[in-house]
Amino acid sequence: MARKKTKPFFENIEVTDAGAKGKSIAKAPDGKVIFIKNAVPGDVVDVQTTKKRTSYYEGDAKNIIKASEKRVTAKCEHFGTCGGCKWQEMGYEHQLFYKQQEVTNNLTRIGKIELPEVTPIFGSEKQYYYRNKMEFSFSDSRWLSLEEIKSDAEITERNALGFHIPGMWDKILDLNNCHLQAEPSNSIRLSVKDFAIKNNLSFFNARNQEGLLRTLMLRTTSTGEVMVLVQFYKEDVTKRELLLNHIKDTFPEVTSLQYVINSKGNDTIYDQEVICFSGKDHIEEEMEGLRFKINAKSFYQTNSDQAYELYKITRDFAGLTGEELVYDLYTGTGTIAQFVSRQAKKVIGVESVPEAIEDAKLNAQNNHIENTEFYVGDMKKVFTAGFVDQHGIPDVIITDPPRDGMHKDVVEQLMNIKAKKIVYVSCNSATQARDLALLDSLYRVTKTQAVDMFPQTHHVENVVLLELK
C-alpha cells in the first residue's frame, strides 16, 4: 500500500506581503511562493503546507517566531475559526495600505493602465459594528472546538446559531458575540437561540434536511428601524407563533417582523414568499433626504455610512451640471440613480432583477423624483444599439457591476456609444482592471478612488473615472 506523502513544514519563514483573499505571502526555501493563512506581513512563522502546486504552496502559520509590528490582538473571541474577519490581527492603518496596494497593482498589472496620481483610500470611521445586514444559520450539530473534542466532558448542547465554518456547508459556529452589527443584533440572536432551546424548537440539520428553524436575518437602518426575518423549514403554526411572539414582545424596537416557510434544498429566499407577521413589510434608509424602501429581498449596500461616501465620490466623479443624460447600469434598487438625479437632466437605470426595479420605481415615486426611468432585463440583451437609439446617447455612464465585472458585449457597447465619461464602481478591482484594459483604446483613467466598505476583511471597492481620449 502506497504511503501518504507528508506535506512540507517550513521553519522561520518571513512573511513579506498581503495577497488575495486575506492570505499573506512569503517565499519557501525552494523559491516558490507560499500563500499563508493566519499571518501578518512582517511576521516570522513556521508554516505547515496544506497544498503543493507547480509554482506555489498554500499553508497555515503554526508558530509565530517573531510577531510583526503590524500585528494587533484580535477583538473577537471567534477570530481564527469564524473566517469572516480575516484581518482582525492587522492594525487598521495597515489594512488600508494593503487594500490600496491591491487596487493599484490590479489596475497596473492586469489592466496595464496608466494611472493618474492615486488618491489615498477612503477609510471607514467605524471599524466594527458597521454592517446593516447579517444572516445567521441554525444547526443541531454545532462545530466543536479541538479542546471540546479532546475533552472527556460530555457534550450535551449541540444547537448553534451562527456562521458557516469556511468551506463546510453543514458546520455552524455558535456565536457568543459578533462585532459586525450593532445592537440589538447580538441580543436578538442570543434571545432567539435561548428561547428556542428552552421551548424545544428543533434546529435545522442540513445533511438530513430536517428540523424547524433554518436561518435568522437581521437588517437595521441609520433611521433606527429593525427588520427580523426567521426562516422555518416547515410550517408548525403553534411553534412558529410562539417564537415570533417572543421576538415581538421582547424587542419592541423591531419594526418589521417577517417569516418564510422554505422546504427546498437551500436557504435562499428569493424564490420564496415572505410573510409579514407584525409591523411593516419593509424598513427605510435615508440619505440626503432621500428615503429608500428595503424589503427582505432587497439589495442595499451593507455598510450604510460608507455607501454614502461611495455614492458622493461617484457623483463627484460624474461632474454633473444638470444638463446631462445619465445611464446607470446594474442600477440595483436605483440608489445611485436617484442619488445623482438632482444634478442630472435625466437618469436611466438598467437592472436584471425584476424585484429590484420595482423597488427602484417605488422609491423614485416616494421621493418625488420625476427624471428617472428604470428598465429590467439581462444587461447584454437590454443595453443594445436599439436601446440607445430609443433613449438617447448618454453624456455620462455609471456602471456598478457584480464581482464578475461587465460582460464583453456590454463593454463593446460602451465602446460603440463613446460617452464622454464613464464612472466605473467595482467591488473587484481585478475584473475592473480587465474591463479597463478593453476600454483603454478609447478612454483614459483620470481619477481613481478606493473606498473601504468592509474593515477587518480584505474586500475593497474602487471607483474609476474614464474620459474619452
N, C-alpha and C positions, 0 to 999 in steps of 0.2 A: 504494500500500500504506500502510495507516494506521500512523502512528508510535506506538511503545510509549511510554506516558506514564511519565515518570520519577517515582519516589516522593519526596516531600518530605524534605529534610535540614534539621534544626533545629540551630542552634548555641546554646551557652551556656544549656542548659535545666537548671533547678534541680529535682532530684528531691525530692519533698516527703513521700512516704509509701510504705508497702509495701502491695501489693494481693494479690489472689488468685493462687494457683498459682505463687508465688515471684517474681512480677513486681513492679517498683516503679512508682510513679505520679508523673506530672508534668503540667504544663499546657503545651500548644502555644501559639505566638504568637496563633493564631486562637481560643484559649479552650477548644479541645477537650482532653479528657483523653488522655494518652499512657501506654500500658502498656509498660514498658521492661524488656528482659532485660539482665542483666549490670550492673545499677546498684544502689546502696545509698542509702537515704534520706539526704539531706544532700550527695550528690554534685552537682557541676555538670558536665554532659556534653554532647557533641554526639550527636545521635540520627539514625540512618538509619531512616526508617519502612519497614516491611515490609507493612503493611496500612492501608488507609484506609476507615473506616466513617462513617456519618452523624454519630455523636456522639463517636467516638474514633479514635485511631490505635494501632497496635502498632509497636514498633520495637526496635532494638538500640543500646546505648550504644557508640559508636565511639571516642570520645576522652574521657578524664577530664580536664576542665579544672581542677577542684579536687576533691580527694578528701574524702569525708565523714569526720568524726571517728568515725563508727560503723564505718568500713571497717577490715578486718584482712587480712593476707596469707593466701590460701587455703593449706591444709595439703597438699592433694592435687595431684600433677602433672597429673592428668587433669581438674581443675576447668575448667569452661567448655565442654568437649567432651562429657564424660560425661552431664551433665544430672541425675545422681542426687542431688547435694547442692547445690541452687541457692543456698543461703545461706551457703556457706563463707566468703565475703568480708565477712560481717557479724558483729561481735562477739556472743558468745552471749547476753549480757545484753540486747542489742537484739533478737535473735531472739525471746527470751521476751516482750519488750514488745509486739512486733507480733503474736505469736500470741495473747496475751491480748486485744489490741485487736480482732483479727478476731472472736474468740468473742463479746466484749461487743457489738460492732457488729452482728453477725448476730442475736443474741438480741433486741436492742432495735429494730433497723431492719426485719428480716424478720419476726420473731416479734411485734414490738411488745409485748414482755414487760416488765412492771415487775420489775426485778431487786433482790434484797437486796444488801447490801454485798458487792462482788465480792472473793473470796479470791484472793490473788496466785497466779499459775500455779505449778505444781509442776514445777521444772526437773529435768533429768536430771544425776545425778552424773557419768555417763560421757557425754562429748560426741562421742567417737569409739569405734569398736570395741564398739558396743552391740548389734549385730544378732545373732540366733541362727540366722538362715536367710539364705542367699544362693543365687541361681541365675545361672549363667553360661552363655553360648551359644558354641558352636564355629562358626567360619566360615572358609572357604578364600579369602575375598576381604575382608580386613580394611579398616576405614576408614583412608584415607590422609590425613595432615595436609596443609594447604596448602603447607607447606615441602617435603614429600616430592613433591607433585605438580609444584611449580616446579623442583625439583632435577633436574639432569641425571643423577644417580646411578641406576644400575639397581636396581629394587626386586625382590629375589629372594625375600623371605619375605612371603607374604601370609596365612599362617594366623593366626587370632586366637582367644583365649578370653577373653571379657569381656562387656560390656554392649551392648545395642542403642543406637545413636545415636538421640536423641529424634526421634520422627516418622518413623524409617526402619526398617522391619521387617526389611530384609535386610542392614543395615550394622551390623557389630560393631566396637566399640572394643576393641583389645587392651589388657589391663590389666597394668601392671608391679606396682603396689601399690595396694590398696584399703584405706581406713581405716575401713570399716564393720564388719567382722567380725574378731575376734581370731584369732591363730594357733591351730591350724595352717592357717587358711583360705588365706592367701596362698601358703604353702609348698606346700600340696596342689595348688592351681590351677596354679602355675608348674611344678611337677614333672610333673603330668599333661600339660601342654602340651608341655614339652620332650621327654618320653618319647614322646609321640605323633608328634612331628615326626621324631625320630631313628629311629623304627621304622616310618615311612611309613604311619601310620594316617590315613586321609583325614578331613579336617574337612568339615563339612556345607556344602552350598550350598543356601540356602533357595529361590532362584529356580528352580534346576534340579531341586530335590528329589533330591539325590544326595550321597554321602559316608557315612562310617561314624559319626562322633562328632557328636551333636546338642547335648546340654546336660550340665552338671555342677551338681548341687545339694549344698550343704554345710549341715548342721544341727549345732548344738552346744547343750550344756546347761550350767547352772551346776554340775552334778554331775560335769562333766568328760567326758561322753560325746560322741562324734562320729559323725555319720552322713554317708556319702558315697553319692550315687546318680548313676550315669552312664547317660545315655540314648543308646542306639545307634539309628541309622536302620534298620539291617538286622542280621540275625544273621551273624556270622562268628566261629565258636567259637574258632579259633586266636587271632585278633587281640583278641577280647573278653577271653579269659582272660589273654592277655599283659598287657593294660593293668590289669585288675583285680588280678592277682597282683603287679604292680608297686606298686599302691597299698597292698595288704595287707602286702607285705614292707617297704616304705619307711616306712609310717606305722602302727606297731603301736598307736598311740593310737586308731585308727579302730575303734569298737566295733560298727558296723553298716555293712556294705558291700553295696550293692544295685545292681541294674541293671534297665533297661526296654528292650525292643525295640519301637520305635514307628515304623511306616512310614506313618502318616497325615499329613495336610497341616499339622497344627500340633503344637506341643511339649507340650500339656497331657497330664498323665499320669493324670488322674482316671478315665479310661475304659480304662486300660492295666493289664496285670498287672505288678506289681513283684516281682522275684525276688531273694531274699537269696543273695548269693554267699559271704559269711562273716560271722561274728558273729551278733548278734540282728537281728530284722526291725524293731526299733524302738529308740528311745532314751528316757530318762526324765528329766523335770524334777521338781524338788522345791520345795515351797512350804509353809512352816509344818508340816512333817512329812507333808504330803500328797504323793503321787507321781503324776505324770501321764505315761502312756504316749503317746509321739508316734511315729506311723509316717510313712512318706514322704508320705502324702496328708493327714495331719492338719493342721487349722488350730490354730496356737498363736501368741499374741502374739509379735511378732518382737523385742521388747525385754524380756527376762525380768525385769530389775531394775525397770523402770518398770511392767511388768504387775502386779507385786506391789504397788506403790504404788497403782496404779489400782484394784485389787481391794480393798485396805484402805479406800480412800476410798468405794468403792461400799458396802461392808459397814457403814462408819461412817454413811453417809447413810441406810441402811435402818433403823438404830437397833433392831436385833432384840433380843428379850429371852428367846427360847427358846420362845415360845408361838405364833409366827406361822406361817401357811401362806404360802409364798412361791412366786410364779410367776417363772421365769427364761426370758424369751422370747429367741429367737435364741441359744440356750444354747451352740451350737458343740459342743465336746467336754466340756461340762459343768464347765468350770473354775470359773467364778464360782459356779455352783450348789453345788458341793462345798465351795468356799471359805467360803460363808456357812452351810453346813448345820449346823455345830456350834452356831450361835446361833439356829437356827430349829427349829420343830416338824417341818416338812416342806417340801421344795423340789421343785417340779415344773418340769422343763425341756422346752422345745419347740424343735425344730430341723428344717430341711428336708433336711439331708444325712444319708442313712442311715448312712454310714460313721462320721460324727461321733457319732451317737447310740450306735452300737455301742462306740466308744471311751469315751463318757461312762459307759455302763453298766459296762464293764470296769474303768475307773478307779475308779468308786464301789465296786465289788466288792473290788478290790485294796486300797482304802483303808479297807475295813470300814465303809463308810457305808451305813446302812440306811434313812435317812429321805429318800432322793431317788428320784424316778421320772422317766423320760425318754420322750418321745414324738416320733415323726418325722412330718413332713408339711409341706406348704405352710402357712405361718403363718396366712394369711387363711382357709384351709379347716379347719385343726385348731382354732384358737383361736376357738371359737364359743360360743354360749349353752349348747349341749348339753355341750360340754367342761367348762364352768364348773359346770353342774348336776351333772355326774358327779364332779368333783374338789373342788368347794367354792369359795366366794368367797375370793380371796386377801386377806390383810391388806396385803401388800406385793407390788408387781410390779417386777421388774428387767427392763429391756429394753436390748439392745445390738445394734441392727440394723445391716445393711450401710450403705455410704455413701449409698444412695438413701433411707435413713430407713424409716419404717414405712408399710405400705400403708394407705390411708384406711379400709379395712374393719377393720384391726387397731386403729386409733385410735378408731373408732366403738365397737368392742367394749370398749376401755378406759373409754370414757365410760359405757357401759351398766353395767359392773361396779362402778365407783366405789370402787375400793380406796382405803384411807386414804392410802397412799403409793405413788408411782411413782419409781423411780430410773432415770433415762434416761442411759445411757452412749452416747456418739456419737463417731465419727471424722470427722464432717462437721457442723459447727455450723450450716451453712446449712439442711440438711434437718432437723436437730434443731429449729431455730427455727421452721420451717414447721409441724412437728408440735406444738410447744408452743403455737403460736397456735390450733390446732384444739382443744387441751385447756384453753385459757385460761378458758372459761366455768365450768368446774368446779374447776380446780386453780390454785393459786398456786405460783410458784417460790420456795422458801425457802432453797435453797443452790445454789451453782454453783461448780465447781472445774475449771479447765483443767489438763491434765497433758501435759507434753511427752514424747512417746514417740519422736520422731524428730528429734534435733538435726541441724542443718545443712540441714534441709528446712523447708518451710512447713506441714507437716502437724501437726495438734494434736488431741488427744482432749479431750472435755469431759463432765463428769458433772453432772447436774442433779437436785435433789430436788424433786419436786412433792407438795404436800399438799392434800388435799381442802379446799375452801373451807367 
